Amino acid sequence: MDDDTLFTIGALAERTGLTVKTIRFYSDKGIVPPTDHTPTGYRLYDAEAATRLELVRTLRELGIDLPTVARVLARETSLSAVAAAHADALDVQIRILRMRRAVLRAVAERGSRREEMELMHNLMRLSEAERRRLIDDFIDAAYGGVDANPAMVELVRASMPELPDDPTVAQLTAWMELVELVRDNDFRESVRAMAEYQARERAEGDTTGLHHDLTEAVRTDIGKALADGISADSQAAAAVVDGLAARYAETFGKPDGARLRRWILERLEVANDPRVERYWRLVSAINGWPELPDMGPVFTWFAAALRAHPA
């Protein structure tokens, strides 16, 4: 081989930007062995060795361990397979770093105490499957073994809160509050009571499912009454109640009258736990959905109007 095509270790260091010590280390490990030696025993390297060193440096800078680098250079594994595996590992690290950043931002903005910071951090360390299990446990406790409205149960399961990899402070705060809410036994028992009420209604023949149009009518009509300053015990309120009672009668196939209005009032009283609406608001915040309208004042006004105008 012509000496003009070979480099001393010093020349190779200048060509690659690596130190002599580093090149010697890779050479001793057999990763980039010398191509030849001078008569006095000095190592010589060819252009291919320089190319191998460039690849070694690139792989090491990307965080790939030395044994894997050796296997790539020995063609015992493909570069694409190594790159894919390390990209997956980086995805995990990036997700963890984003979660940590979210926790630190929340702590800074909220002025959190140590206990809250530790709780936040522990919640963020949960895997997506573990976070999903928290919600599944709540749903099972509330609806399990009860023949509740299947459309409602499906809606709750389908609306699973999914915390993004890079959550905002608002999303992180909402997740913390949601975890506290679904672990609250009193809240679970309240939702369970609603499920049992639905089961009794189904046993009596109610198979109407969800009632989005009816709920929208209630929100629209009573929202307008509230905006107009109409009192629930006024004569104007009676007309609003009459119109909505007619919608209920049509939806559920029941005749309008005092009995129907008592039944509507019972449904409102069973369902009107503000924590249920809070649950849906938190889920929407975590998932980045549009903010839900506040139905609390609407249901409160409707219940008062039904009591004032029973027939």
C-alpha positions in Angstrom: 0.0 0.0 0.0 1.4 3.5 -0.9 2.4 5.5 2.1 0.7 8.5 0.6 -2.7 6.9 1.2 -2.0 6.3 4.9 -2.3 8.6 7.9 -0.4 8.6 11.1 -2.6 8.8 14.2 -1.7 12.5 14.6 -2.7 13.2 11.0 -5.9 11.2 11.4 -6.7 13.3 14.5 -6.3 16.5 12.5 -8.5 15.1 9.7 -11.3 13.9 11.9 -11.2 16.4 14.7 -10.9 13.6 17.3 -8.1 13.5 19.8 -5.2 11.1 19.5 -6.2 9.6 22.8 -9.7 8.9 21.5 -8.5 7.4 18.3 -6.1 5.2 20.2 -8.9 4.1 22.5 -11.1 3.1 19.6 -8.1 1.3 18.0 -7.3 -0.6 21.2 -10.9 -1.7 21.4 -10.8 -3.1 17.9 -13.5 -0.7 16.7 -11.2 1.1 14.3 -8.0 -1.0 14.1 -4.9 0.4 12.3 -4.5 -0.4 8.7 -0.8 -1.0 9.0 2.3 0.0 11.1 5.5 1.7 10.3 8.8 -0.2 10.6 9.1 1.4 14.0 5.7 0.2 15.1 3.7 3.4 14.7 0.0 3.0 13.7 -1.1 3.9 10.2 -4.7 4.4 9.0 -6.2 4.6 5.6 -9.2 6.7 4.3 -11.7 3.9 5.2 -10.5 4.1 8.8 -11.2 7.8 8.7 -14.7 7.2 7.5 -15.3 4.6 10.2 -14.1 7.1 12.8 -16.6 9.7 11.5 -19.4 7.1 11.8 -18.3 6.2 15.3 -18.2 9.8 16.4 -21.7 10.4 14.9 -23.2 7.4 16.6 -21.6 8.2 20.0 -22.9 11.8 19.8 -26.3 10.4 19.2 -26.0 8.5 22.4 -25.5 5.0 21.1 -23.4 2.8 23.4 -19.9 1.5 22.3 -20.8 -2.2 22.1 -23.7 -1.3 19.7 -21.3 0.9 17.7 -19.0 -2.1 17.4 -21.8 -4.4 16.2 -22.8 -1.8 13.5 -19.2 -1.6 12.3 -18.9 -5.4 12.3 -22.1 -5.6 10.3 -23.6 -7.7 13.1 -26.6 -5.4 13.2 -28.0 -2.9 10.7 -27.6 0.9 11.2 -31.3 1.4 10.5 -32.3 -1.1 13.2 -30.1 0.6 15.7 -31.4 4.1 14.7 -35.0 2.9 15.1 -34.4 1.5 18.5 -32.6 4.6 19.8 -35.2 6.9 18.3 -37.8 5.0 20.3 -35.8 5.3 23.4 -35.4 9.0 22.8 -39.1 9.4 22.4 -39.5 8.0 25.9 -36.9 10.3 27.3 -38.4 13.3 25.6 -41.9 12.5 27.0 -40.4 12.2 30.5 -38.6 15.5 30.1 -41.7 17.2 28.9 -43.7 15.9 31.8 -41.0 17.1 34.2 -41.1 20.5 32.6 -44.8 20.7 32.9 -44.6 19.8 36.7 -41.9 22.5 37.2 -43.9 25.1 35.4 -47.0 24.2 37.4 -45.1 24.4 40.6 -43.6 27.8 39.7 -47.0 29.3 38.5 -49.1 27.9 41.4 -46.5 28.4 44.1 -47.0 24.8 45.1 -45.9 23.4 48.4 -43.6 20.4 48.5 -46.4 17.9 49.1 -48.3 19.1 46.0 -45.2 19.0 43.9 -44.5 15.4 44.9 -48.1 14.5 44.2 -47.8 16.1 40.8 -44.6 14.4 40.0 -45.9 11.0 41.1 -49.0 11.3 38.9 -46.9 12.3 35.9 -44.7 9.2 36.3 -47.7 7.0 35.7 -47.8 5.4 32.3 -50.8 6.1 30.0 -52.1 2.6 30.8 -51.9 3.3 34.5 -53.7 6.7 34.1 -56.4 5.0 32.1 -56.8 2.4 34.8 -57.6 5.1 37.4 -60.5 6.2 35.3 -61.6 2.6 34.5 -61.6 1.8 38.2 -63.9 4.8 38.8 -66.3 3.8 35.9 -66.4 0.2 37.2 -67.2 1.3 40.7 -69.9 3.6 39.5 -71.5 1.5 36.8 -70.3 -2.1 37.3 -73.1 -4.6 37.8 -75.8 -2.1 37.2 -78.0 -2.0 34.1 -77.6 1.7 33.6 -78.2 3.6 30.4 -75.7 1.8 28.1 -75.3 4.9 25.9 -74.2 6.9 28.9 -71.7 4.3 30.1 -70.3 4.1 26.5 -70.0 7.9 26.4 -68.1 7.9 29.7 -65.7 5.2 28.6 -65.2 6.8 25.1 -64.5 10.2 26.7 -61.3 8.9 28.4 -59.1 11.8 29.5 -55.8 11.6 27.8 -53.0 13.8 29.2 -50.7 14.9 26.3 -47.0 14.3 26.4 -46.4 18.1 26.8 -49.3 19.2 29.0 -50.0 22.8 29.8 -50.2 24.0 33.4 -54.0 24.1 33.0 -54.1 20.5 31.7 -51.8 19.3 34.5 -53.9 21.0 37.2 -57.1 19.6 35.7 -55.6 16.1 35.8 -54.6 16.4 39.4 -58.2 17.6 40.3 -59.7 14.8 38.2 -57.7 12.1 40.0 -58.8 13.5 43.4 -62.4 13.6 42.2 -62.6 10.0 40.8 -61.0 8.7 44.0 -63.6 10.4 46.2 -65.9 7.7 47.5 -68.8 10.1 48.0 -68.6 11.1 44.4 -68.5 7.5 43.3 -71.6 6.8 45.4 -73.4 9.8 43.9 -72.7 8.6 40.3 -73.6 5.0 41.4 -77.0 6.4 42.6 -77.6 7.9 39.2 -76.7 4.6 37.5 -79.2 2.8 39.8 -81.9 5.3 39.0 -81.2 4.7 35.2 -81.5 1.0 35.9 -84.9 1.4 37.5 -86.1 3.5 34.6 -84.9 0.9 32.1 -86.7 -1.8 34.1 -89.8 0.3 33.6 -89.3 0.4 29.8 -87.1 3.5 29.2 -84.8 2.6 26.3 -84.5 6.1 24.9 -80.7 6.4 25.3 -79.1 9.9 25.4 -81.2 13.0 24.8 -78.9 15.6 23.2 -81.6 17.5 21.5 -83.7 17.7 24.6 -80.8 18.9 26.7 -80.0 21.5 24.1 -83.6 22.7 24.2 -83.4 23.0 28.0 -80.2 24.9 27.7 -81.4 27.3 25.0 -84.9 28.0 26.5 -83.8 28.4 30.1 -80.6 30.2 29.1 -82.8 32.8 27.3 -85.1 33.0 30.4 -82.1 33.6 32.6 -80.7 36.2 30.2 -84.0 38.0 30.2 -84.2 38.0 34.0 -87.3 35.9 34.2 -87.9 34.6 37.7 -88.6 30.8 38.1 -91.9 31.5 39.9 -93.2 34.0 37.4 -96.0 33.6 34.9 -93.5 34.0 32.1 -91.6 31.0 33.6 -94.8 28.9 33.4 -94.7 29.2 29.6 -91.1 28.1 29.5 -92.0 25.1 31.6 -95.0 24.2 29.5 -92.9 24.2 26.4 -90.2 22.0 27.9 -92.7 19.6 29.5 -94.2 19.1 26.1 -90.7 18.2 24.7 -90.2 15.7 27.5 -93.7 14.2 26.9 -92.8 13.7 23.2 -89.3 12.3 23.9 -90.4 9.8 26.5 -93.9 9.0 25.3 -95.6 10.2 28.5 -98.6 12.4 28.8 -98.0 15.9 30.1 -99.3 16.8 33.5 -98.4 17.0 37.2 -97.1 13.4 37.2 -94.7 14.1 34.3 -93.4 17.2 35.9 -92.8 15.5 39.2 -90.9 12.8 37.2 -88.8 15.5 35.4 -88.1 17.1 38.8 -86.9 13.8 40.2 -84.6 13.3 37.2 -83.1 16.7 37.7 -82.6 16.1 41.4 -80.9 12.8 40.9 -78.6 14.1 38.2 -77.9 17.6 39.5 -74.7 16.9 41.3 -72.3 19.8 40.4 -69.4 17.4 40.6 -70.6 15.5 37.6 -70.5 18.7 35.5 -67.1 19.4 37.0 -65.9 15.9 35.9 -66.9 16.7 32.3 -65.3 20.1 32.5 -62.0 18.6 33.7 -62.1 15.9 31.0 -62.6 18.6 28.4 -59.7 20.7 29.7 -57.4 17.7 29.7 -58.3 16.6 26.2 -58.2 20.2 24.8 -61.9 20.1 23.9 -64.0 23.3 23.7 -65.2 24.6 27.1 -68.6 23.2 28.1 -71.5 25.5 28.9 -72.3 25.9 32.6 -75.5 24.0 33.1 -75.7 24.4 36.9 -77.8 27.6 36.8 -80.0 26.2 34.1 -80.9 23.0 36.1 -81.3 25.0 39.3 -83.8 27.4 37.6 -85.6 24.5 35.9 -86.1 22.7 39.2 -87.4 25.8 40.9 -89.8 26.5 38.0 -91.1 23.0 38.1 -91.8 23.3 41.8 -93.6 26.7 41.2 -95.6 25.4 38.2 -96.4 21.7 38.9 -99.1 21.5 36.3 
